[in-house]
Every structure is written in structure tokens, then in C-alpha cells.
Amino acid sequence: MVEAVSICEETPGPVASIVRAAILHHDEDKESIQRAIEETGLEEISATRAQPGHARDARPTHAHDGPSRAVLGMMRVLLTFQENRRSSTPAT
């Protein structure tokens, strides 16, 4: 497990960061693992958006860029879905 975390730390990009978060929280309950993955994903999205010409405007230049953007895209869809669900739920 130490080797897997080291590889993730040495590998640039959001996928490695998300996998690292999952590995570090592997011995926790499902909700804690999911929370760690979501938090890391949000941090990666923020970091990507802060870059000039962020990922959605750029073409893949590295073999891992395409899959990384796919993961970010899926996370954006899920986050949008969650936000829409929250806003459509009446307050109690």
C-alpha cells in the first residue's frame, strides 16, 4: 500500500490524487471513503479551473489527460445532479 501511495504522489494529475485519497481511506467505512474521494475531486476541479485554458479548453497532450478529463467530467455531472436535487427538495 505504501508503494501505491508513493506512485500516486509521483504521478501528476487528478486521477492519481483521487486514487491516493481512496487508498489512504481504504480501511474506513464506505461513506468516509466516498467523502474523501469527493473532497479530493472538488479540490482537483478547483485547481483545474484556476489554470489558464483549463482542461475543457485543451486537447489531450499526454496519454493520461483524456482519462483525467473524463473523470473530472463525470464528477462535474454528479455534482450538478446533486446540486439540482438539493435545490428541488423542499425545505422542512
N, C-alpha and C positions, 0 to 999 in steps of 0.2 A: 504494500500500500504506500509506503514511503516513496518507492520508485515511481509509482503512478502520479503522486502529488508533485514530485520533482519534475517529471516530464511535462505536466500541465503548467507548472511555473515557468518552465523554459520555453514553452510554446506560446507564441503570441496569438491573440485573438479571443473573441468572446466564447467560442465553443470550449476552448481549454479552460477558461475561467469558470464556466458553468459546470463542466465535468469535475473540476477541482472542488468546487463547493459541494457537489453531490458526494464526492469521495470523503471529504472531511466530515460530513454529517451522516455517513452511512450507518452508523450504529444508533441513530436516533429514530424516533417514530416517523411515520410517513409524512405527517403534516410538517414537522420540523425540516425534513429534507426538502419538501416542496417549497417551503418558505425560503430556505437558503438558496435554492435554485432561482426562485422568482426575484429575490433581492439582488442576486448577482446579475441576473438578466436585466433588471432595471438599471443597474449601475452601468452595464455594458451598453445598453441603448443610449443612456445619457452621454456616455463617453463618445460613442459613435456619432451622435448628433452634434456634439460640440466640435467635432473635427470639420474643417472646411471641406466642402464637397463630400459629405458623409456617404456611407455605403450605398444608399439607394441611387445616388447620382454617379457612382463609379462603376466601371466594368471590372470583373474579376481579373486581378493581376497575379494572383497566387492560387495554387491548387485548393487551398483551404478557404479562400474568400467566398466562393459561391456557397458552400455548405454553411459557412458562418452567417451569411446574409439570409439564408433560408431559415436558420434557427431564429435569428432576430425577427424575421418577418412573421414567423409563427407566433413568437412571443407578443409581437405587436397586435396581431389578430386576437389572441387570447385576452390580452389586457383591454383591448377595445370592447370585446364581448363582455368582460367583467364590468367595465365602467358602464356600459349600456344597461346591463342587468341591474346594477345598483341604482341607476337613475330612474329606471322604470318601476322599481319596487316602492310601493307607498310607505312612507314613514309611519311607524307605530308609536 
